[in-house]
Amino acid sequence: MVSTGKAPQSLKKSIYSEKQRKLCALLTEARQKAGLTQFEIAEKLKRHQSFVAKYEGGDRRIDVIELLEIAGHLKIDPRKILEKLM
């Protein structure tokens, strides 16, 4: 099969999808419920505050490993986050 360089409709980037927006909102809400600022969670993740601001604001997607790490520091079950996205 020859690649055309275009992703099938179902594989296009989801940065602006409804599920992506919901994930951002869920992670922001979880951080706030944990009583942490963006700066504080960034310190725990050993990242800059802008990393948190970008994924919470929808400007950056996070991968599964990052989700697990974030969830661990927020003391939330990542499965519950994923269930809310289904």
PDB file of N, CA, C and O in Angstrom:
ATOM      1  N   MET A   1       0.838  -1.161   0.000  1.00  0.00           N
ATOM      2  CA  MET A   1       0.000   0.000   0.000  1.00  0.00           C
ATOM      3  C   MET A   1       0.893   1.237   0.000  1.00  0.00           C
ATOM      4  O   MET A   1       1.848   1.308   0.773  1.00  0.00           O
ATOM      5  N   VAL A   2       0.600   2.184  -0.835  1.00  0.00           N
ATOM      6  CA  VAL A   2       1.363   3.413  -0.946  1.00  0.00           C
ATOM      7  C   VAL A   2       0.745   4.460  -0.041  1.00  0.00           C
ATOM      8  O   VAL A   2      -0.468   4.670  -0.060  1.00  0.00           O
ATOM      9  N   SER A   3       1.570   5.108   0.740  1.00  0.00           N
ATOM     10  CA  SER A   3       1.086   6.148   1.638  1.00  0.00           C
ATOM     11  C   SER A   3       0.921   7.451   0.881  1.00  0.00           C
ATOM     12  O   SER A   3       1.788   7.842   0.100  1.00  0.00           O
ATOM     13  N   THR A   4      -0.201   8.123   1.118  1.00  0.00           N
ATOM     14  CA  THR A   4      -0.449   9.423   0.497  1.00  0.00           C
ATOM     15  C   THR A   4      -0.005  10.558   1.401  1.00  0.00           C
ATOM     16  O   THR A   4      -0.052  11.727   1.018  1.00  0.00           O
ATOM     17  N   GLY A   5       0.431  10.201   2.612  1.00  0.00           N
ATOM     18  CA  GLY A   5       0.857  11.224   3.563  1.00  0.00           C
ATOM     19  C   GLY A   5      -0.303  11.834   4.330  1.00  0.00           C
ATOM     20  O   GLY A   5      -0.093  12.679   5.200  1.00  0.00           O
ATOM     21  N   LYS A   6      -1.526  11.417   4.018  1.00  0.00           N
ATOM     22  CA  LYS A   6      -2.701  11.938   4.705  1.00  0.00           C
ATOM     23  C   LYS A   6      -3.256  10.875   5.640  1.00  0.00           C
ATOM     24  O   LYS A   6      -3.364   9.704   5.275  1.00  0.00           O
ATOM     25  N   ALA A   7      -3.603  11.291   6.837  1.00  0.00           N
ATOM     26  CA  ALA A   7      -4.184  10.358   7.808  1.00  0.00           C
ATOM     27  C   ALA A   7      -5.647  10.133   7.472  1.00  0.00           C
ATOM     28  O   ALA A   7      -6.339  11.061   7.055  1.00  0.00           O
ATOM     29  N   PRO A   8      -6.124   8.904   7.652  1.00  0.00           N
ATOM     30  CA  PRO A   8      -7.552   8.662   7.470  1.00  0.00           C
ATOM     31  C   PRO A   8      -8.344   9.572   8.403  1.00  0.00           C
ATOM     32  O   PRO A   8      -7.831   9.991   9.441  1.00  0.00           O
ATOM     33  N   GLN A   9      -9.565   9.874   8.050  1.00  0.00           N
ATOM     34  CA  GLN A   9     -10.400  10.780   8.846  1.00  0.00           C
ATOM     35  C   GLN A   9     -10.405  10.398  10.320  1.00  0.00           C
ATOM     36  O   GLN A   9     -10.350  11.274  11.183  1.00  0.00           O
ATOM     37  N   SER A  10     -10.470   9.101  10.624  1.00  0.00           N
ATOM     38  CA  SER A  10     -10.536   8.660  12.014  1.00  0.00           C
ATOM     39  C   SER A  10      -9.218   8.830  12.761  1.00  0.00           C
ATOM     40  O   SER A  10      -9.201   8.753  13.989  1.00  0.00           O
ATOM     41  N   LEU A  11      -8.111   9.059  12.051  1.00  0.00           N
ATOM     42  CA  LEU A  11      -6.804   9.187  12.701  1.00  0.00           C
ATOM     43  C   LEU A  11      -6.273  10.614  12.709  1.00  0.00           C
ATOM     44  O   LEU A  11      -5.145  10.845  13.144  1.00  0.00           O
ATOM     45  N   LYS A  12      -7.058  11.573  12.239  1.00  0.00           N
ATOM     46  CA  LYS A  12      -6.585  12.962  12.225  1.00  0.00           C
ATOM     47  C   LYS A  12      -6.362  13.444  13.651  1.00  0.00           C
ATOM     48  O   LYS A  12      -6.982  12.952  14.593  1.00  0.00           O
ATOM     49  N   LYS A  13      -5.468  14.414  13.793  1.00  0.00           N
ATOM     50  CA  LYS A  13      -5.150  14.938  15.120  1.00  0.00           C
ATOM     51  C   LYS A  13      -6.416  15.363  15.849  1.00  0.00           C
ATOM     52  O   LYS A  13      -7.322  15.965  15.272  1.00  0.00           O
ATOM     53  N   SER A  14      -6.448  15.037  17.117  1.00  0.00           N
ATOM     54  CA  SER A  14      -7.648  15.284  17.909  1.00  0.00           C
ATOM     55  C   SER A  14      -7.477  16.444  18.885  1.00  0.00           C
ATOM     56  O   SER A  14      -8.226  16.540  19.858  1.00  0.00           O
ATOM     57  N   ILE A  15      -6.526  17.307  18.651  1.00  0.00           N
ATOM     58  CA  ILE A  15      -6.239  18.370  19.620  1.00  0.00           C
ATOM     59  C   ILE A  15      -7.448  19.287  19.838  1.00  0.00           C
ATOM     60  O   ILE A  15      -7.601  19.863  20.915  1.00  0.00           O
ATOM     61  N   TYR A  16      -8.295  19.423  18.834  1.00  0.00           N
ATOM     62  CA  TYR A  16      -9.445  20.311  18.986  1.00  0.00           C
ATOM     63  C   TYR A  16     -10.765  19.551  19.073  1.00  0.00           C
ATOM     64  O   TYR A  16     -11.833  20.139  18.906  1.00  0.00           O
ATOM     65  N   SER A  17     -10.696  18.253  19.334  1.00  0.00           N
ATOM     66  CA  SER A  17     -11.912  17.449  19.411  1.00  0.00           C
ATOM     67  C   SER A  17     -12.636  17.692  20.736  1.00  0.00           C
ATOM     68  O   SER A  17     -12.071  18.224  21.691  1.00  0.00           O
ATOM     69  N   GLU A  18     -13.890  17.289  20.758  1.00  0.00           N
ATOM     70  CA  GLU A  18     -14.684  17.411  21.981  1.00  0.00           C
ATOM     71  C   GLU A  18     -14.084  16.577  23.113  1.00  0.00           C
ATOM     72  O   GLU A  18     -14.059  17.020  24.261  1.00  0.00           O
ATOM     73  N   LYS A  19     -13.601  15.379  22.799  1.00  0.00           N
ATOM     74  CA  LYS A  19     -12.990  14.533  23.828  1.00  0.00           C
ATOM     75  C   LYS A  19     -11.714  15.164  24.379  1.00  0.00           C
ATOM     76  O   LYS A  19     -11.436  15.053  25.573  1.00  0.00           O
ATOM     77  N   GLN A  20     -10.945  15.817  23.532  1.00  0.00           N
ATOM     78  CA  GLN A  20      -9.727  16.490  23.992  1.00  0.00           C
ATOM     79  C   GLN A  20     -10.089  17.634  24.939  1.00  0.00           C
ATOM     80  O   GLN A  20      -9.459  17.812  25.982  1.00  0.00           O
ATOM     81  N   ARG A  21     -11.108  18.404  24.565  1.00  0.00           N
ATOM     82  CA  ARG A  21     -11.537  19.517  25.438  1.00  0.00           C
ATOM     83  C   ARG A  21     -12.018  18.979  26.785  1.00  0.00           C
ATOM     84  O   ARG A  21     -11.745  19.566  27.832  1.00  0.00           O
ATOM     85  N   LYS A  22     -12.734  17.859  26.742  1.00  0.00           N
ATOM     86  CA  LYS A  22     -13.232  17.270  27.984  1.00  0.00           C
ATOM     87  C   LYS A  22     -12.076  16.765  28.851  1.00  0.00           C
ATOM     88  O   LYS A  22     -12.090  16.944  30.068  1.00  0.00           O
ATOM     89  N   LEU A  23     -11.078  16.138  28.229  1.00  0.00           N
ATOM     90  CA  LEU A  23      -9.905  15.680  28.975  1.00  0.00           C
ATOM     91  C   LEU A  23      -9.216  16.859  29.664  1.00  0.00           C
ATOM     92  O   LEU A  23      -8.840  16.767  30.833  1.00  0.00           O
ATOM     93  N   CYS A  24      -9.055  17.942  28.950  1.00  0.00           N
ATOM     94  CA  CYS A  24      -8.423  19.140  29.534  1.00  0.00           C
ATOM     95  C   CYS A  24      -9.212  19.609  30.756  1.00  0.00           C
ATOM     96  O   CYS A  24      -8.636  19.910  31.801  1.00  0.00           O
ATOM     97  N   ALA A  25     -10.531  19.668  30.612  1.00  0.00           N
ATOM     98  CA  ALA A  25     -11.382  20.120  31.712  1.00  0.00           C
ATOM     99  C   ALA A  25     -11.306  19.169  32.902  1.00  0.00           C
ATOM    100  O   ALA A  25     -11.255  19.612  34.050  1.00  0.00           O
ATOM    101  N   LEU A  26     -11.299  17.863  32.633  1.00  0.00           N
ATOM    102  CA  LEU A  26     -11.223  16.874  33.718  1.00  0.00           C
ATOM    103  C   LEU A  26      -9.903  16.968  34.479  1.00  0.00           C
ATOM    104  O   LEU A  26      -9.881  16.873  35.706  1.00  0.00           O
ATOM    105  N   LEU A  27      -8.809  17.155  33.752  1.00  0.00           N
ATOM    106  CA  LEU A  27      -7.499  17.264  34.415  1.00  0.00           C
ATOM    107  C   LEU A  27      -7.376  18.564  35.195  1.00  0.00           C
ATOM    108  O   LEU A  27      -6.786  18.595  36.274  1.00  0.00           O
ATOM    109  N   THR A  28      -7.935  19.638  34.645  1.00  0.00           N
ATOM    110  CA  THR A  28      -7.920  20.924  35.356  1.00  0.00           C
ATOM    111  C   THR A  28      -8.732  20.811  36.640  1.00  0.00           C
ATOM    112  O   THR A  28      -8.297  21.251  37.704  1.00  0.00           O
ATOM    113  N   GLU A  29      -9.916  20.216  36.529  1.00  0.00           N
ATOM    114  CA  GLU A  29     -10.776  20.035  37.697  1.00  0.00           C
ATOM    115  C   GLU A  29     -10.097  19.160  38.753  1.00  0.00           C
ATOM    116  O   GLU A  29     -10.169  19.462  39.944  1.00  0.00           O
ATOM    117  N   ALA A  30      -9.448  18.095  38.333  1.00  0.00           N
ATOM    118  CA  ALA A  30      -8.762  17.203  39.273  1.00  0.00           C
ATOM    119  C   ALA A  30      -7.624  17.921  39.977  1.00  0.00           C
ATOM    120  O   ALA A  30      -7.415  17.733  41.176  1.00  0.00           O
ATOM    121  N   ARG A  31      -6.890  18.738  39.242  1.00  0.00           N
ATOM    122  CA  ARG A  31      -5.785  19.500  39.856  1.00  0.00           C
ATOM    123  C   ARG A  31      -6.330  20.463  40.904  1.00  0.00           C
ATOM    124  O   ARG A  31      -5.787  20.579  42.002  1.00  0.00           O
ATOM    125  N   GLN A  32      -7.406  21.148  40.549  1.00  0.00           N
ATOM    126  CA  GLN A  32      -7.988  22.112  41.477  1.00  0.00           C
ATOM    127  C   GLN A  32      -8.547  21.412  42.715  1.00  0.00           C
ATOM    128  O   GLN A  32      -8.389  21.910  43.829  1.00  0.00           O
ATOM    129  N   LYS A  33      -9.201  20.257  42.530  1.00  0.00           N
ATOM    130  CA  LYS A  33      -9.720  19.497  43.672  1.00  0.00           C
ATOM    131  C   LYS A  33      -8.595  19.010  44.572  1.00  0.00           C
ATOM    132  O   LYS A  33      -8.773  18.868  45.782  1.00  0.00           O
ATOM    133  N   ALA A  34      -7.429  18.755  43.973  1.00  0.00           N
ATOM    134  CA  ALA A  34      -6.264  18.326  44.754  1.00  0.00           C
ATOM    135  C   ALA A  34      -5.622  19.506  45.487  1.00  0.00           C
ATOM    136  O   ALA A  34      -4.704  19.324  46.286  1.00  0.00           O
ATOM    137  N   GLY A  35      -6.111  20.708  45.209  1.00  0.00           N
ATOM    138  CA  GLY A  35      -5.585  21.893  45.883  1.00  0.00           C
ATOM    139  C   GLY A  35      -4.215  22.315  45.384  1.00  0.00           C
ATOM    140  O   GLY A  35      -3.443  22.930  46.119  1.00  0.00           O
ATOM    141  N   LEU A  36      -3.912  21.984  44.136  1.00  0.00           N
ATOM    142  CA  LEU A  36      -2.604  22.308  43.563  1.00  0.00           C
ATOM    143  C   LEU A  36      -2.714  23.386  42.492  1.00  0.00           C
ATOM    144  O   LEU A  36      -3.693  23.446  41.748  1.00  0.00           O
ATOM    145  N   THR A  37      -1.707  24.224  42.430  1.00  0.00           N
ATOM    146  CA  THR A  37      -1.614  25.199  41.348  1.00  0.00           C
ATOM    147  C   THR A  37      -0.929  24.534  40.156  1.00  0.00           C
ATOM    148  O   THR A  37      -0.360  23.449  40.277  1.00  0.00           O
ATOM    149  N   GLN A  38      -0.992  25.199  39.011  1.00  0.00           N
ATOM    150  CA  GLN A  38      -0.266  24.692  37.849  1.00  0.00           C
ATOM    151  C   GLN A  38       1.224  24.590  38.163  1.00  0.00           C
ATOM    152  O   GLN A  38       1.876  23.626  37.763  1.00  0.00           O
ATOM    153  N   PHE A  39       1.751  25.551  38.858  1.00  0.00           N
ATOM    154  CA  PHE A  39       3.171  25.547  39.206  1.00  0.00           C
ATOM    155  C   PHE A  39       3.508  24.345  40.086  1.00  0.00           C
ATOM    156  O   PHE A  39       4.533  23.694  39.884  1.00  0.00           O
ATOM    157  N   GLU A  40       2.645  24.051  41.064  1.00  0.00           N
ATOM    158  CA  GLU A  40       2.913  22.937  41.985  1.00  0.00           C
ATOM    159  C   GLU A  40       2.879  21.580  41.277  1.00  0.00           C
ATOM    160  O   GLU A  40       3.746  20.740  41.517  1.00  0.00           O
ATOM    161  N   ILE A  41       1.893  21.360  40.411  1.00  0.00           N
ATOM    162  CA  ILE A  41       1.860  20.080  39.703  1.00  0.00           C
ATOM    163  C   ILE A  41       3.023  19.996  38.723  1.00  0.00           C
ATOM    164  O   ILE A  41       3.584  18.919  38.518  1.00  0.00           O
ATOM    165  N   ALA A  42       3.387  21.119  38.119  1.00  0.00           N
ATOM    166  CA  ALA A  42       4.546  21.136  37.213  1.00  0.00           C
ATOM    167  C   ALA A  42       5.813  20.730  37.952  1.00  0.00           C
ATOM    168  O   ALA A  42       6.627  19.974  37.422  1.00  0.00           O
ATOM    169  N   GLU A  43       5.982  21.225  39.170  1.00  0.00           N
ATOM    170  CA  GLU A  43       7.149  20.842  39.968  1.00  0.00           C
ATOM    171  C   GLU A  43       7.173  19.336  40.220  1.00  0.00           C
ATOM    172  O   GLU A  43       8.223  18.703  40.113  1.00  0.00           O
ATOM    173  N   LYS A  44       6.022  18.768  40.551  1.00  0.00           N
ATOM    174  CA  LYS A  44       5.939  17.326  40.791  1.00  0.00           C
ATOM    175  C   LYS A  44       6.274  16.536  39.527  1.00  0.00           C
ATOM    176  O   LYS A  44       6.876  15.465  39.594  1.00  0.00           O
ATOM    177  N   LEU A  45       5.874  17.078  38.370  1.00  0.00           N
ATOM    178  CA  LEU A  45       6.138  16.426  37.087  1.00  0.00           C
ATOM    179  C   LEU A  45       7.550  16.713  36.562  1.00  0.00           C
ATOM    180  O   LEU A  45       7.980  16.150  35.555  1.00  0.00           O
ATOM    181  N   LYS A  46       8.259  17.602  37.267  1.00  0.00           N
ATOM    182  CA  LYS A  46       9.598  18.040  36.839  1.00  0.00           C
ATOM    183  C   LYS A  46       9.529  18.665  35.439  1.00  0.00           C
ATOM    184  O   LYS A  46      10.345  18.389  34.560  1.00  0.00           O
ATOM    185  N   ARG A  47       8.519  19.517  35.282  1.00  0.00           N
ATOM    186  CA  ARG A  47       8.294  20.237  34.030  1.00  0.00           C
ATOM    187  C   ARG A  47       8.098  21.712  34.361  1.00  0.00           C
ATOM    188  O   ARG A  47       8.009  22.104  35.524  1.00  0.00           O
ATOM    189  N   HIS A  48       8.035  22.511  33.309  1.00  0.00           N
ATOM    190  CA  HIS A  48       7.730  23.936  33.480  1.00  0.00           C
ATOM    191  C   HIS A  48       6.226  24.118  33.643  1.00  0.00           C
ATOM    192  O   HIS A  48       5.438  23.286  33.192  1.00  0.00           O
ATOM    193  N   GLN A  49       5.840  25.205  34.286  1.00  0.00           N
ATOM    194  CA  GLN A  49       4.420  25.509  34.468  1.00  0.00           C
ATOM    195  C   GLN A  49       3.731  25.618  33.118  1.00  0.00           C
ATOM    196  O   GLN A  49       2.547  25.301  33.004  1.00  0.00           O
ATOM    197  N   SER A  50       4.447  26.059  32.100  1.00  0.00           N
ATOM    198  CA  SER A  50       3.836  26.206  30.776  1.00  0.00           C
ATOM    199  C   SER A  50       3.390  24.859  30.202  1.00  0.00           C
ATOM    200  O   SER A  50       2.445  24.818  29.415  1.00  0.00           O
ATOM    201  N   PHE A  51       4.044  23.760  30.575  1.00  0.00           N
ATOM    202  CA  PHE A  51       3.626  22.429  30.148  1.00  0.00           C
ATOM    203  C   PHE A  51       2.207  22.157  30.618  1.00  0.00           C
ATOM    204  O   PHE A  51       1.366  21.692  29.849  1.00  0.00           O
ATOM    205  N   VAL A  52       1.947  22.453  31.890  1.00  0.00           N
ATOM    206  CA  VAL A  52       0.620  22.241  32.464  1.00  0.00           C
ATOM    207  C   VAL A  52      -0.385  23.191  31.818  1.00  0.00           C
ATOM    208  O   VAL A  52      -1.486  22.779  31.455  1.00  0.00           O
ATOM    209  N   ALA A  53      -0.014  24.437  31.678  1.00  0.00           N
ATOM    210  CA  ALA A  53      -0.912  25.420  31.064  1.00  0.00           C
ATOM    211  C   ALA A  53      -1.291  25.009  29.643  1.00  0.00           C
ATOM    212  O   ALA A  53      -2.434  25.193  29.225  1.00  0.00           O
ATOM    213  N   LYS A  54      -0.344  24.459  28.911  1.00  0.00           N
ATOM    214  CA  LYS A  54      -0.619  24.065  27.524  1.00  0.00           C
ATOM    215  C   LYS A  54      -1.533  22.859  27.442  1.00  0.00           C
ATOM    216  O   LYS A  54      -2.434  22.843  26.604  1.00  0.00           O
ATOM    217  N   TYR A  55      -1.338  21.829  28.291  1.00  0.00           N
ATOM    218  CA  TYR A  55      -2.253  20.690  28.182  1.00  0.00           C
ATOM    219  C   TYR A  55      -3.615  21.023  28.781  1.00  0.00           C
ATOM    220  O   TYR A  55      -4.633  20.530  28.295  1.00  0.00           O
ATOM    221  N   GLU A  56      -3.656  21.838  29.812  1.00  0.00           N
ATOM    222  CA  GLU A  56      -4.949  22.221  30.379  1.00  0.00           C
ATOM    223  C   GLU A  56      -5.715  23.134  29.425  1.00  0.00           C
ATOM    224  O   GLU A  56      -6.943  23.081  29.363  1.00  0.00           O
ATOM    225  N   GLY A  57      -5.002  23.960  28.692  1.00  0.00           N
ATOM    226  CA  GLY A  57      -5.636  24.890  27.766  1.00  0.00           C
ATOM    227  C   GLY A  57      -5.950  24.291  26.408  1.00  0.00           C
ATOM    228  O   GLY A  57      -6.564  24.944  25.564  1.00  0.00           O
ATOM    229  N   GLY A  58      -5.533  23.057  26.196  1.00  0.00           N
ATOM    230  CA  GLY A  58      -5.824  22.398  24.933  1.00  0.00           C
ATOM    231  C   GLY A  58      -4.827  22.680  23.831  1.00  0.00           C
ATOM    232  O   GLY A  58      -5.058  22.311  22.680  1.00  0.00           O
ATOM    233  N   ASP A  59      -3.728  23.325  24.159  1.00  0.00           N
ATOM    234  CA  ASP A  59      -2.711  23.635  23.151  1.00  0.00           C
ATOM    235  C   ASP A  59      -1.716  22.499  22.966  1.00  0.00           C
ATOM    236  O   ASP A  59      -0.905  22.521  22.040  1.00  0.00           O
ATOM    237  N   ARG A  60      -1.779  21.512  23.842  1.00  0.00           N
ATOM    238  CA  ARG A  60      -0.842  20.386  23.773  1.00  0.00           C
ATOM    239  C   ARG A  60      -1.573  19.117  24.195  1.00  0.00           C
ATOM    240  O   ARG A  60      -2.289  19.105  25.196  1.00  0.00           O
ATOM    241  N   ARG A  61      -1.385  18.062  23.429  1.00  0.00           N
ATOM    242  CA  ARG A  61      -1.931  16.761  23.816  1.00  0.00           C
ATOM    243  C   ARG A  61      -0.923  16.064  24.714  1.00  0.00           C
ATOM    244  O   ARG A  61       0.282  16.300  24.622  1.00  0.00           O
ATOM    245  N   ILE A  62      -1.435  15.202  25.585  1.00  0.00           N
ATOM    246  CA  ILE A  62      -0.545  14.402  26.422  1.00  0.00           C
ATOM    247  C   ILE A  62      -0.677  12.949  25.981  1.00  0.00           C
ATOM    248  O   ILE A  62      -1.728  12.522  25.504  1.00  0.00           O
ATOM    249  N   ASP A  63       0.393  12.211  26.146  1.00  0.00           N
ATOM    250  CA  ASP A  63       0.330  10.793  25.779  1.00  0.00           C
ATOM    251  C   ASP A  63      -0.085   9.978  27.008  1.00  0.00           C
ATOM    252  O   ASP A  63      -0.248  10.523  28.100  1.00  0.00           O
ATOM    253  N   VAL A  64      -0.249   8.692  26.819  1.00  0.00           N
ATOM    254  CA  VAL A  64      -0.732   7.810  27.887  1.00  0.00           C
ATOM    255  C   VAL A  64       0.212   7.811  29.084  1.00  0.00           C
ATOM    256  O   VAL A  64      -0.237   7.841  30.229  1.00  0.00           O
ATOM    257  N   ILE A  65       1.505   7.779  28.825  1.00  0.00           N
ATOM    258  CA  ILE A  65       2.478   7.766  29.918  1.00  0.00           C
ATOM    259  C   ILE A  65       2.381   9.061  30.726  1.00  0.00           C
ATOM    260  O   ILE A  65       2.438   9.034  31.955  1.00  0.00           O
ATOM    261  N   GLU A  66       2.235  10.187  30.037  1.00  0.00           N
ATOM    262  CA  GLU A  66       2.079  11.461  30.744  1.00  0.00           C
ATOM    263  C   GLU A  66       0.785  11.479  31.549  1.00  0.00           C
ATOM    264  O   GLU A  66       0.761  11.983  32.672  1.00  0.00           O
ATOM    265  N   LEU A  67      -0.294  10.931  30.983  1.00  0.00           N
ATOM    266  CA  LEU A  67      -1.562  10.871  31.709  1.00  0.00           C
ATOM    267  C   LEU A  67      -1.408  10.069  33.001  1.00  0.00           C
ATOM    268  O   LEU A  67      -1.902  10.474  34.053  1.00  0.00           O
ATOM    269  N   LEU A  68      -0.725   8.935  32.913  1.00  0.00           N
ATOM    270  CA  LEU A  68      -0.510   8.119  34.106  1.00  0.00           C
ATOM    271  C   LEU A  68       0.299   8.879  35.165  1.00  0.00           C
ATOM    272  O   LEU A  68      -0.002   8.809  36.356  1.00  0.00           O
ATOM    273  N   GLU A  69       1.313   9.592  34.721  1.00  0.00           N
ATOM    274  CA  GLU A  69       2.149  10.356  35.648  1.00  0.00           C
ATOM    275  C   GLU A  69       1.355  11.491  36.294  1.00  0.00           C
ATOM    276  O   GLU A  69       1.435  11.701  37.504  1.00  0.00           O
ATOM    277  N   ILE A  70       0.600  12.210  35.491  1.00  0.00           N
ATOM    278  CA  ILE A  70      -0.219  13.310  36.011  1.00  0.00           C
ATOM    279  C   ILE A  70      -1.237  12.763  37.008  1.00  0.00           C
ATOM    280  O   ILE A  70      -1.385  13.296  38.108  1.00  0.00           O
ATOM    281  N   ALA A  71      -1.934  11.701  36.620  1.00  0.00           N
ATOM    282  CA  ALA A  71      -2.941  11.105  37.498  1.00  0.00           C
ATOM    283  C   ALA A  71      -2.324  10.655  38.818  1.00  0.00           C
ATOM    284  O   ALA A  71      -2.924  10.831  39.878  1.00  0.00           O
ATOM    285  N   GLY A  72      -1.148  10.084  38.757  1.00  0.00           N
ATOM    286  CA  GLY A  72      -0.473   9.642  39.974  1.00  0.00           C
ATOM    287  C   GLY A  72      -0.212  10.792  40.935  1.00  0.00           C
ATOM    288  O   GLY A  72      -0.418  10.659  42.141  1.00  0.00           O
ATOM    289  N   HIS A  73       0.240  11.914  40.403  1.00  0.00           N
ATOM    290  CA  HIS A  73       0.525  13.076  41.267  1.00  0.00           C
ATOM    291  C   HIS A  73      -0.758  13.730  41.777  1.00  0.00           C
ATOM    292  O   HIS A  73      -0.768  14.351  42.839  1.00  0.00           O
ATOM    293  N   LEU A  74      -1.848  13.582  41.003  1.00  0.00           N
ATOM    294  CA  LEU A  74      -3.126  14.147  41.442  1.00  0.00           C
ATOM    295  C   LEU A  74      -3.895  13.164  42.321  1.00  0.00           C
ATOM    296  O   LEU A  74      -4.952  13.490  42.861  1.00  0.00           O
ATOM    297  N   LYS A  75      -3.342  11.946  42.457  1.00  0.00           N
ATOM    298  CA  LYS A  75      -3.959  10.893  43.260  1.00  0.00           C
ATOM    299  C   LYS A  75      -5.376  10.564  42.762  1.00  0.00           C
ATOM    300  O   LYS A  75      -6.321  10.434  43.540  1.00  0.00           O
ATOM    301  N   ILE A  76      -5.480  10.433  41.422  1.00  0.00           N
ATOM    302  CA  ILE A  76      -6.738  10.032  40.804  1.00  0.00           C
ATOM    303  C   ILE A  76      -6.498   8.773  39.983  1.00  0.00           C
ATOM    304  O   ILE A  76      -5.381   8.509  39.539  1.00  0.00           O
ATOM    305  N   ASP A  77      -7.541   8.018  39.791  1.00  0.00           N
ATOM    306  CA  ASP A  77      -7.474   6.797  38.993  1.00  0.00           C
ATOM    307  C   ASP A  77      -7.595   7.184  37.514  1.00  0.00           C
ATOM    308  O   ASP A  77      -8.637   7.702  37.110  1.00  0.00           O
ATOM    309  N   PRO A  78      -6.580   6.952  36.711  1.00  0.00           N
ATOM    310  CA  PRO A  78      -6.652   7.343  35.304  1.00  0.00           C
ATOM    311  C   PRO A  78      -7.769   6.628  34.550  1.00  0.00           C
ATOM    312  O   PRO A  78      -8.258   7.140  33.543  1.00  0.00           O
ATOM    313  N   ARG A  79      -8.176   5.459  35.021  1.00  0.00           N
ATOM    314  CA  ARG A  79      -9.288   4.736  34.376  1.00  0.00           C
ATOM    315  C   ARG A  79     -10.582   5.526  34.486  1.00  0.00           C
ATOM    316  O   ARG A  79     -11.402   5.516  33.568  1.00  0.00           O
ATOM    317  N   LYS A  80     -10.764   6.209  35.608  1.00  0.00           N
ATOM    318  CA  LYS A  80     -11.984   7.004  35.788  1.00  0.00           C
ATOM    319  C   LYS A  80     -12.007   8.174  34.811  1.00  0.00           C
ATOM    320  O   LYS A  80     -13.061   8.529  34.284  1.00  0.00           O
ATOM    321  N   ILE A  81     -10.851   8.768  34.574  1.00  0.00           N
ATOM    322  CA  ILE A  81     -10.757   9.852  33.583  1.00  0.00           C
ATOM    323  C   ILE A  81     -11.113   9.298  32.206  1.00  0.00           C
ATOM    324  O   ILE A  81     -11.902   9.898  31.476  1.00  0.00           O
ATOM    325  N   LEU A  82     -10.536   8.166  31.857  1.00  0.00           N
ATOM    326  CA  LEU A  82     -10.801   7.582  30.544  1.00  0.00           C
ATOM    327  C   LEU A  82     -12.255   7.157  30.397  1.00  0.00           C
ATOM    328  O   LEU A  82     -12.839   7.315  29.325  1.00  0.00           O
ATOM    329  N   GLU A  83     -12.836   6.630  31.443  1.00  0.00           N
ATOM    330  CA  GLU A  83     -14.255   6.234  31.397  1.00  0.00           C
ATOM    331  C   GLU A  83     -15.147   7.427  31.101  1.00  0.00           C
ATOM    332  O   GLU A  83     -16.144   7.298  30.391  1.00  0.00           O
ATOM    333  N   LYS A  84     -14.798   8.575  31.634  1.00  0.00           N
ATOM    334  CA  LYS A  84     -15.601   9.781  31.399  1.00  0.00           C
ATOM    335  C   LYS A  84     -15.472  10.277  29.954  1.00  0.00           C
ATOM    336  O   LYS A  84     -16.297  11.060  29.483  1.00  0.00           O
ATOM    337  N   LEU A  85     -14.450   9.821  29.272  1.00  0.00           N
ATOM    338  CA  LEU A  85     -14.245  10.224  27.872  1.00  0.00           C
ATOM    339  C   LEU A  85     -14.939   9.285  26.898  1.00  0.00           C
ATOM    340  O   LEU A  85     -15.099   9.616  25.723  1.00  0.00           O
ATOM    341  N   MET A  86     -15.352   8.118  27.375  1.00  0.00           N
ATOM    342  CA  MET A  86     -15.955   7.112  26.490  1.00  0.00           C
ATOM    343  C   MET A  86     -17.385   7.467  26.150  1.00  0.00           C
ATOM    344  O   MET A  86     -18.045   6.732  25.416  1.00  0.00           O
TER     345      MET A  86
END
